[in-house]
Amino acid sequence: MKYVIIVVPTGDRIHQIVYPIDGNKAIEYNKPVRCPINGILAKTLKKDEQVKVIYIMAVGKTSKCEKNKAVFIKELEKINANIGAKLDYDTIEFDFDATKQTYNKLLLDLADKIDHDSEIYADITYGYKTEVLSLLCAFSFVEEFHETIVERIYYGKMEFEFNEALGKTAPVHPKIFDITSLYHLIKLIGSMGNASEESARNMLKKFFAM
């Protein structure tokens, strides 16, 4: 089973833009999207493929997550109309708080929803700091105990500058980065155990040389 994990933004600045990809140009999508991984899915989904999309949502008094999730789903459904993958949707909600209870709920809820022997693809573009850290911990947990594989973790970057023609601030220099190597780096450091500092440094050198 393929799982696509998408962090939904709490704010309302979700721009529809074309995201060039840093790396694998074969999965680059030349049409504008609001959810970066939707463009990648446009190039990688297959007819009749079973895919569960799980939206990660921090809820609060001013959170726009529910509205943004609906926008993301509508965008993906439009893309999939010409593909025919079998998409199923789910949601994990938690309070917009940086507490142990928040991390615990995100980790355990995700573990409950991810089947064994699965593949995980994730988009953390819109995640806030502790949310992303918690999600990486959750991925490590399900990879270790559910025999899943974290295939790809994507991050969509953009900058903002004032556009005189539009008379307002607009996104510029967008790009999608595959940051899966960062996740593996965190796991590598966590597995060094009783290695000497010299051995650990050599392991890091080999990792970055790959």
C-alpha positions in Angstrom: 0.0 0.0 0.0 1.2 3.5 -0.8 0.7 6.2 1.8 1.0 9.9 1.0 1.4 12.1 4.1 0.7 15.8 3.6 1.1 18.5 6.2 -1.8 21.0 5.7 -0.9 24.7 6.3 -2.7 26.5 9.2 -2.5 29.9 7.4 -4.1 31.1 4.2 -1.1 31.8 2.0 -1.2 28.8 -0.3 -0.2 30.0 -3.8 -0.8 28.2 -7.0 2.7 28.1 -8.7 4.9 25.8 -10.8 7.5 24.0 -8.7 10.7 23.1 -10.5 12.4 20.0 -8.9 15.9 19.9 -7.6 16.9 16.5 -8.9 14.7 14.0 -10.7 13.3 16.0 -13.6 11.2 13.0 -14.7 8.7 13.8 -12.0 8.6 17.5 -12.6 5.1 18.9 -13.3 4.8 21.9 -15.6 1.4 23.1 -14.3 0.8 25.3 -11.2 -0.3 23.5 -7.9 -1.0 24.7 -4.4 0.2 21.4 -2.8 3.7 20.7 -4.1 3.5 16.9 -3.9 0.3 16.9 -6.0 2.5 17.9 -8.9 4.7 14.9 -8.3 1.7 12.6 -7.9 0.5 13.9 -11.3 3.6 12.3 -12.8 3.8 9.1 -10.7 0.3 7.9 -10.0 -0.8 4.9 -12.0 -4.3 3.7 -13.1 -6.0 1.6 -10.4 -3.1 2.1 -8.0 -4.3 2.0 -4.3 -3.2 5.1 -2.5 -4.2 6.4 0.9 -3.6 10.2 1.4 -3.4 11.3 5.0 -3.6 15.0 5.8 -1.8 16.2 9.0 -3.8 19.1 10.5 -3.0 21.3 13.5 -6.3 22.7 14.7 -6.9 25.9 16.6 -9.1 28.9 16.7 -7.6 30.6 13.7 -6.4 27.5 11.8 -7.3 27.3 8.1 -6.5 23.6 7.9 -10.0 22.4 7.0 -10.3 24.9 4.2 -6.9 24.2 2.9 -7.4 20.4 3.0 -10.5 20.8 0.8 -8.5 22.8 -1.7 -5.7 20.2 -1.8 -8.2 17.3 -2.3 -10.0 19.2 -5.1 -6.7 19.8 -6.8 -5.6 16.2 -6.5 -9.0 14.9 -7.7 -8.7 17.0 -10.8 -5.3 15.7 -11.5 -6.3 12.1 -10.9 -9.4 12.4 -13.2 -7.1 11.6 -16.1 -5.1 8.9 -14.3 -7.6 6.7 -12.5 -5.7 5.9 -9.3 -7.9 4.7 -6.4 -7.5 7.4 -3.8 -8.7 7.1 -0.2 -8.5 10.0 2.2 -7.9 10.2 5.9 -7.0 12.9 8.5 -4.9 13.2 11.7 -5.9 16.2 13.8 -4.1 17.5 16.9 -4.0 20.7 18.9 -1.7 23.5 17.6 0.5 23.2 20.7 4.2 22.3 21.2 3.5 19.7 24.0 4.5 16.1 24.7 0.8 15.2 24.3 0.8 16.7 20.8 3.9 14.7 19.7 2.5 11.5 21.3 -0.9 11.8 19.5 0.7 12.5 16.1 3.0 9.5 16.4 0.5 7.0 17.7 -2.3 8.1 15.4 0.0 7.7 12.4 1.1 4.3 13.6 -2.5 3.2 13.9 -3.2 4.3 10.3 -0.1 2.9 8.5 -0.3 -0.8 7.6 2.7 -3.1 7.6 4.8 -3.5 4.5 3.8 -0.1 3.1 5.6 2.7 1.3 5.5 6.3 2.6 5.8 9.5 0.6 5.5 12.8 2.4 5.2 16.5 1.8 6.3 18.6 4.8 6.3 22.0 3.0 3.7 23.6 5.2 4.7 22.1 8.5 5.7 24.2 11.5 8.9 23.3 13.3 7.8 20.9 16.1 5.2 19.3 13.8 7.9 18.3 11.3 10.2 17.0 14.0 7.3 14.9 15.4 6.5 13.6 12.0 10.0 12.5 11.4 9.9 10.6 14.7 6.6 9.0 13.6 8.2 7.9 10.3 11.1 6.3 12.2 8.7 4.5 14.5 6.5 3.0 11.7 9.6 2.1 9.6 11.1 0.2 12.5 8.0 -1.6 13.8 5.6 -1.8 10.8 8.3 -2.8 8.3 7.4 0.2 6.1 9.7 2.1 3.8 10.0 5.9 3.9 10.5 6.3 0.1 10.5 10.1 -0.2 10.1 13.2 1.9 9.6 16.4 -0.1 9.9 20.1 0.8 8.6 22.8 -1.4 10.6 26.1 -1.0 9.6 29.5 -2.1 10.6 33.1 -1.3 8.5 36.2 -1.3 9.2 39.7 -2.7 7.1 42.7 -3.6 5.8 42.6 -7.2 5.3 46.2 -8.5 3.1 45.1 -11.4 0.8 43.3 -9.0 1.1 45.8 -6.3 1.6 43.1 -3.6 4.0 40.5 -2.3 4.2 37.4 -4.5 6.1 34.1 -4.4 9.4 33.8 -6.3 12.1 31.2 -6.8 10.0 28.1 -6.0 11.6 24.7 -5.9 10.9 21.2 -4.6 13.7 19.4 -2.7 13.9 15.7 -1.9 15.1 15.8 1.7 14.8 12.1 2.3 18.6 12.0 2.9 18.1 14.3 6.0 15.8 11.7 7.5 18.4 9.0 6.9 21.1 11.2 8.4 19.0 11.5 11.6 18.6 7.8 11.7 22.3 7.2 11.1 23.4 9.5 13.9 20.9 7.8 16.2 22.4 4.4 15.4 26.0 5.3 16.1 25.8 4.1 19.6 29.2 3.4 21.2 31.2 4.4 18.1 34.2 6.6 18.8 34.0 10.2 17.5 36.6 9.4 14.8 34.5 6.4 13.6 31.4 8.5 13.7 33.0 11.2 11.7 34.1 8.7 9.1 30.6 7.3 8.9 29.3 10.9 8.2 32.0 11.5 5.6 30.9 8.3 3.8 27.3 9.3 4.0 27.8 12.7 2.5 30.0 11.3 -0.2 27.2 9.1 -1.5 
